[in-house]
Amino acid sequence: MYGIGPDFWLKLVLLIIILIVLNFTFSAVMRRWLKVEKRKFFSYNHVNKLHSKVDWSIRITLMVVIILGAFYNVTKLPAESLWYLEAWFVLFIFLIVSESVQALFEWKYAINRRDYIYTLSQLSFYVIVVIALVSTGFLWLG
């Protein structure tokens, strides 16, 4: 079957709501269990100036790799494109690297020594969710 079904958007919205609830619940439980402060949504949680510089270096590298990868893959036939230069894969690697660096700086420099455990648990949760979604064809959407 080609195209999307009539109930695709309803299923997509339901999947997004489920993921948001799962993320909120997991974060709340882990914060309470580890006794760490709530972080602001979409904020930079830099521990110090060095962490800020390293984080921005990673972000700039991400942008360059996505742009170069897109240019490379656009010039190739779809069968010849490199999957590891696709934006979704580069963003997945960025998530892992960025959160790992965050955990490293929290482990070394943060006031609350449990912050890095919270960051690593969130990273593990995100990786498991992404792998589960991709391997199952986004549950029932694929």
LUMVEXTOR-505759 format. One record per residue: residue in three letters; x, y, z of N, C-alpha, C in turn. Coordinates in pm, whole numbers, always signed. Example, Ala and Ser with C-alpha at 12.3 -4.5 7.8 and 13.67 -1.06 7.14 Angstrom:
ALA +1319 -569 +780 +1230 -450 +780 +1320 -330 +780 .
SER +1285 -225 +708 +1367 -106 +714 +1290 +3 +787 .
END
This chain:
MET +84 -118 +0 +0 +0 +0 +89 +124 +0 .
TYR +54 +220 -82 +132 +343 -94 +60 +456 -22 .
GLY +138 +553 +22 +79 +666 +92 +55 +634 +238 .
ILE -22 +719 +300 -52 +699 +441 -201 +670 +457 .
GLY -232 +595 +560 -369 +557 +585 -451 +673 +641 .
PRO -581 +657 +645 -668 +765 +694 -650 +795 +843 .
ASP -602 +698 +918 -585 +720 +1061 -439 +744 +1101 .
PHE -351 +774 +1004 -209 +795 +1031 -187 +908 +1131 .
TRP -251 +1023 +1109 -226 +1140 +1194 -275 +1115 +1336 .
LEU -384 +1048 +1350 -434 +1014 +1483 -334 +924 +1556 .
LYS -284 +823 +1486 -186 +733 +1546 -55 +806 +1579 .
LEU -13 +896 +1491 +110 +972 +1516 +95 +1060 +1640 .
VAL -17 +1130 +1651 -40 +1214 +1768 -46 +1129 +1895 .
LEU -109 +1014 +1887 -116 +924 +2002 +24 +875 +2041 .
LEU +105 +840 +1942 +243 +797 +1970 +323 +908 +2035 .
ILE +310 +1030 +1987 +383 +1143 +2045 +338 +1167 +2189 .
ILE +209 +1160 +2214 +158 +1178 +2351 +211 +1069 +2443 .
ILE +212 +946 +2396 +265 +835 +2476 +412 +858 +2508 .
LEU +490 +901 +2409 +633 +926 +2432 +656 +1040 +2530 .
ILE +576 +1145 +2520 +589 +1258 +2613 +556 +1215 +2755 .
VAL +449 +1137 +2771 +411 +1089 +2904 +519 +996 +2961 .
LEU +570 +906 +2878 +678 +817 +2922 +800 +895 +2966 .
ASN +839 +993 +2887 +957 +1074 +2920 +935 +1152 +3049 .
PHE +820 +1215 +3062 +789 +1292 +3183 +790 +1202 +3306 .
THR +726 +1086 +3295 +719 +993 +3408 +858 +941 +3446 .
PHE +935 +900 +3345 +1070 +850 +3372 +1155 +957 +3439 .
SER +1150 +1079 +3386 +1231 +1188 +3443 +1189 +1219 +3586 .
ALA +1059 +1224 +3611 +1010 +1254 +3746 +1053 +1147 +3846 .
VAL +1040 +1022 +3807 +1078 +912 +3897 +1228 +915 +3924 .
MET +1308 +935 +3820 +1454 +937 +3838 +1499 +1058 +3920 .
ARG +1438 +1173 +3897 +1474 +1292 +3975 +1442 +1272 +4122 .
ARG +1326 +1215 +4149 +1288 +1193 +4289 +1378 +1088 +4353 .
TRP +1408 +981 +4281 +1489 +874 +4335 +1633 +919 +4359 .
LEU +1689 +996 +4265 +1827 +1042 +4277 +1841 +1174 +4351 .
LYS +1728 +1239 +4379 +1727 +1369 +4449 +1810 +1474 +4373 .
VAL +1776 +1492 +4246 +1840 +1596 +4165 +1735 +1700 +4129 .
GLU +1784 +1819 +4097 +1694 +1929 +4064 +1637 +1912 +3924 .
LYS +1517 +1967 +3905 +1454 +1964 +3774 +1528 +2059 +3681 .
ARG +1550 +2015 +3559 +1620 +2097 +3461 +1518 +2170 +3375 .
LYS +1558 +2285 +3326 +1471 +2359 +3237 +1468 +2289 +3102 .
PHE +1350 +2291 +3041 +1332 +2227 +2911 +1399 +2312 +2804 .
PHE +1475 +2249 +2715 +1547 +2315 +2606 +1643 +2422 +2655 .
SER +1712 +2397 +2764 +1812 +2492 +2811 +1948 +2425 +2809 .
TYR +2049 +2507 +2808 +2185 +2456 +2813 +2222 +2437 +2959 .
ASN +2252 +2316 +2996 +2289 +2285 +3133 +2441 +2272 +3144 .
HIS +2510 +2381 +3113 +2655 +2376 +3117 +2704 +2386 +3261 .
VAL +2799 +2300 +3294 +2853 +2295 +3429 +2954 +2408 +3450 .
ASN +3036 +2434 +3349 +3135 +2541 +3356 +3167 +2592 +3215 .
LYS +3261 +2684 +3204 +3295 +2744 +3075 +3355 +2642 +2979 .
LEU +3438 +2553 +3029 +3498 +2450 +2944 +3390 +2360 +2885 .
HIS +3294 +2324 +2966 +3184 +2242 +2918 +3106 +2315 +2808 .
SER +3086 +2444 +2826 +3017 +2524 +2726 +3093 +2523 +2593 .
LYS +3224 +2540 +2598 +3306 +2540 +2477 +3304 +2404 +2408 .
VAL +3316 +2298 +2486 +3314 +2163 +2429 +3177 +2134 +2368 .
ASP +3072 +2173 +2437 +2936 +2149 +2387 +2913 +2223 +2256 .
TRP +2953 +2347 +2249 +2935 +2422 +2125 +3020 +2367 +2012 .
SER +3139 +2316 +2044 +3222 +2251 +1942 +3151 +2128 +1885 .
ILE +3089 +2052 +1972 +3014 +1933 +1928 +2896 +1976 +1841 .
ARG +2824 +2080 +1880 +2708 +2127 +1804 +2748 +2178 +1665 .
ILE +2856 +2254 +1659 +2903 +2306 +1529 +2947 +2191 +1440 .
THR +3018 +2094 +1498 +3059 +1976 +1421 +2937 +1902 +1369 .
LEU +2833 +1890 +1451 +2709 +1825 +1408 +2651 +1895 +1286 .
MET +2643 +2027 +1292 +2586 +2102 +1179 +2668 +2081 +1051 .
VAL +2799 +2084 +1063 +2885 +2065 +947 +2868 +1925 +889 .
VAL +2864 +1823 +975 +2849 +1685 +928 +2714 +1666 +861 .
ILE +2608 +1723 +918 +2475 +1710 +856 +2474 +1775 +719 .
ILE +2530 +1894 +707 +2531 +1965 +578 +2615 +1889 +476 .
LEU +2736 +1849 +514 +2823 +1776 +421 +2763 +1641 +384 .
GLY +2705 +1573 +482 +2641 +1444 +455 +2523 +1458 +361 .
ALA +2445 +1564 +380 +2331 +1587 +291 +2379 +1614 +149 .
PHE +2481 +1698 +134 +2534 +1726 +0 +2588 +1598 -65 .
TYR +2659 +1517 +13 +2715 +1394 -42 +2603 +1298 -85 .
ASN +2507 +1276 +2 +2401 +1180 -29 +2307 +1227 -139 .
VAL +2290 +1357 -155 +2204 +1408 -262 +2268 +1383 -398 .
THR +2400 +1383 -403 +2468 +1363 -531 +2475 +1216 -572 .
LYS +2436 +1127 -485 +2441 +983 -514 +2302 +929 -543 .
LEU +2297 +815 -608 +2169 +745 -625 +2123 +697 -488 .
PRO +1994 +680 -469 +1944 +636 -337 +2009 +506 -289 .
ALA +2039 +415 -377 +2101 +289 -337 +2247 +308 -297 .
GLU +2309 +416 -342 +2451 +441 -313 +2472 +537 -196 .
SER +2366 +595 -143 +2383 +692 -34 +2432 +620 +91 .
LEU +2504 +693 +173 +2562 +636 +295 +2466 +661 +412 .
TRP +2418 +554 +473 +2320 +565 +581 +2377 +638 +701 .
TYR +2508 +627 +725 +2565 +692 +842 +2587 +842 +822 .
LEU +2558 +893 +704 +2559 +1037 +681 +2418 +1095 +673 .
GLU +2317 +1011 +694 +2180 +1059 +698 +2159 +1140 +826 .
ALA +2073 +1240 +818 +2052 +1332 +931 +2004 +1258 +1056 .
TRP +1914 +1160 +1042 +1861 +1090 +1158 +1971 +1018 +1235 .
PHE +2067 +958 +1162 +2175 +885 +1228 +2274 +982 +1294 .
VAL +2306 +1091 +1225 +2398 +1190 +1281 +2337 +1251 +1408 .
LEU +2208 +1278 +1406 +2142 +1332 +1525 +2141 +1232 +1641 .
PHE +2124 +1105 +1610 +2128 +1001 +1713 +2267 +995 +1776 .
ILE +2371 +998 +1694 +2509 +999 +1747 +2534 +1126 +1827 .
PHE +2483 +1239 +1777 +2497 +1365 +1851 +2436 +1355 +1989 .
LEU +2317 +1296 +1999 +2251 +1278 +2128 +2341 +1199 +2223 .
ILE +2396 +1092 +2174 +2481 +1007 +2259 +2607 +1081 +2302 .
VAL +2675 +1146 +2208 +2800 +1217 +2240 +2772 +1335 +2333 .
SER +2672 +1414 +2301 +2641 +1533 +2381 +2604 +1497 +2524 .
GLU +2518 +1399 +2540 +2476 +1359 +2675 +2590 +1291 +2751 .
SER +2676 +1220 +2681 +2792 +1158 +2747 +2889 +1265 +2797 .
VAL +2910 +1367 +2716 +2997 +1477 +2760 +2933 +1550 +2878 .
GLN +2801 +1570 +2873 +2729 +1631 +2984 +2751 +1550 +3112 .
ALA +2737 +1419 +3103 +2755 +1332 +3220 +2900 +1338 +3270 .
LEU +2995 +1341 +3179 +3136 +1349 +3220 +3164 +1477 +3298 .
PHE +3115 +1590 +3247 +3138 +1716 +3317 +3062 +1721 +3449 .
GLU +2944 +1663 +3455 +2872 +1657 +3582 +2945 +1568 +3682 .
TRP +3000 +1460 +3635 +3074 +1370 +3723 +3196 +1439 +3781 .
LYS +3265 +1519 +3697 +3388 +1583 +3743 +3363 +1712 +3821 .
TYR +3263 +1791 +3781 +3255 +1927 +3833 +3124 +1965 +3902 .
ALA +3019 +1887 +3891 +2890 +1928 +3945 +2888 +1924 +4098 .
ILE +2805 +2010 +4154 +2791 +2015 +4299 +2721 +1888 +4349 .
ASN +2610 +1853 +4284 +2538 +1731 +4320 +2599 +1616 +4240 .
ARG +2663 +1525 +4308 +2734 +1415 +4241 +2639 +1317 +4172 .
ARG +2510 +1325 +4197 +2415 +1232 +4135 +2365 +1282 +4000 .
ASP +2399 +1404 +3965 +2352 +1460 +3837 +2397 +1375 +3718 .
TYR +2519 +1325 +3723 +2568 +1246 +3609 +2493 +1113 +3597 .
ILE +2450 +1057 +3708 +2373 +932 +3702 +2237 +958 +3636 .
TYR +2177 +1071 +3671 +2050 +1110 +3609 +2068 +1129 +3458 .
THR +2174 +1197 +3417 +2200 +1220 +3275 +2222 +1088 +3202 .
LEU +2299 +998 +3260 +2323 +868 +3196 +2196 +784 +3191 .
SER +2113 +794 +3294 +1987 +717 +3291 +1894 +772 +3183 .
GLN +1889 +904 +3169 +1809 +964 +3062 +1861 +923 +2925 .
LEU +1991 +926 +2908 +2051 +885 +2781 +2017 +740 +2750 .
SER +2028 +654 +2848 +1994 +513 +2828 +1847 +497 +2790 .
PHE +1761 +571 +2857 +1618 +565 +2828 +1592 +609 +2683 .
TYR +1653 +721 +2641 +1633 +771 +2504 +1684 +672 +2401 .
VAL +1800 +613 +2424 +1856 +517 +2329 +1765 +395 +2317 .
ILE +1716 +345 +2430 +1626 +229 +2428 +1497 +262 +2353 .
VAL +1441 +380 +2378 +1317 +419 +2311 +1339 +432 +2160 .
VAL +1448 +497 +2120 +1474 +515 +1976 +1497 +380 +1909 .
ILE +1575 +295 +1970 +1600 +162 +1911 +1469 +82 +1903 .
ALA +1388 +90 +2007 +1260 +18 +2006 +1169 +71 +1896 .
LEU +1164 +202 +1881 +1079 +261 +1778 +1126 +224 +1637 .
VAL +1254 +237 +1613 +1308 +208 +1480 +1297 +60 +1447 .
SER +1329 -25 +1543 +1327 -169 +1515 +1186 -225 +1497 .
THR +1087 -156 +1550 +949 -205 +1535 +873 -127 +1428 .
GLY +942 -44 +1351 +873 +35 +1249 +784 +140 +1314 .
PHE +833 +203 +1418 +758 +303 +1495 +627 +245 +1545 .
LEU +641 +130 +1607 +531 +55 +1664 +430 +21 +1556 .
TRP +318 +82 +1551 +217 +45 +1452 +215 +140 +1333 .
LEU +306 +239 +1329 +302 +335 +1219 +376 +285 +1095 .
GLY +474 +195 +1111 +562 +154 +1002 +508 +69 +902 .
END
